[in-house]
Amino acid sequence: MSQQRVRIVTALRSKLEAGLLKGSIAATIFVAITGVVIGLLSGSMSIVFDGLFSSIDAVVGVVTLVVARLLASEGNHRFQYGYWHLEPLVLALNSSVLLLLCGYAFLNGVQGLMSGGHVLSFDIGLVYAGIVATICFGMMFYLRYHNIRLESELIDVEVASWMTSGVITVALLLAFGGALLMQGTPWAPLTPYVDPLVLTLLAPAVLPVPLRTARQAFTEIFLITSREMNSEIQAVAAAVVAEHGFTSFKSYAVEVGRARFVEIAFLVPANMKVGSVAEFDAIRHKIGDKLGGVGPELWLTIVFTSDPDLA
């Protein structure tokens, strides 16, 4: 693929990604405002938690949109490798704040249970949960469908966030529905405990999503090479050594966001006859193709040397 075509594809991808993020942010803001307002009106801290969860997503979504636009640019004299490093930073920020929110919500729920709970309007909560659950799962499937071709980590995070919000809202729907049925029955005295109990159970339940995101983000921030990536590059380099009669090789690789930085040094026998530089260029292109193709997301450096200290 020519460099011009690569730039065109990258620009189109960035435009689609930005459009999806804008739609997701708009929907998140609506859900966030609705959640906080309805939560305060109904007296439900679990609905307020749901609204705050969405509020954080909305703020981080705006930052994500800015980062997505930066990723489409080619960097400048200060950021010569581009802005790939910002992607895991945004993911780390998002997941860390959500982890803190979950911890606070859990403690708030426990405190509510210990203080005897509180009475709230379950009918308002039911209407809220039904509408928001529909929005959440609708956005989740919409973003997931478009991200099949896009394969954006930023959109993946949005999909996970909408799925988490949807699960939270469905849990609220079931809990409030059950509490509404309990009214006028011998179980009615337990209804004040429903809201803090839901909050206590929901907070730990949503932890796996931000924990998984945080683990991946900090792995990239600390430049930890995955076993899968290392094995792939080792296999490609070993095949080149066997095919062309090189002595050995050393490889270094790391993945930051959607960018891959790969450096391979081949040790060439000192007495090996070299036909032309074009032969080495052909090897570089072949390696690049096997590693996913030459493009702005693959920073590939290949060295041929007869000095053992360099390979």
Secondary structure, DSSP 4 states (H G I P E B T S, - for coil): --HHHHHHHHHHHHHHHHHHHHHHHHHHHHHHHHHHHHHHHHT-HHHHHHHHHHHHHHHHHHHHHHHHHHHTS---SSSTT-STTHHHHHHHHHHHHHHHHHHHHHHHHHHHHHTT-----HHHHHHHHHHHHHHHHHHHHHHHHHHHHH--HHHHHHHHHHHHHHHHHHHHHHHHHHHHHHTTSTTGGGGGGHHHHHHHHHHHHTTHHHHHHHHHHHHHHTTPPPHHHHHHHHHHHHHHHHHHT--EEEEEEEEETTEEEEEEEEE--TT-----HHHHHHHHHHHHHHTT-SSTTEEEEEEEES-TTT-
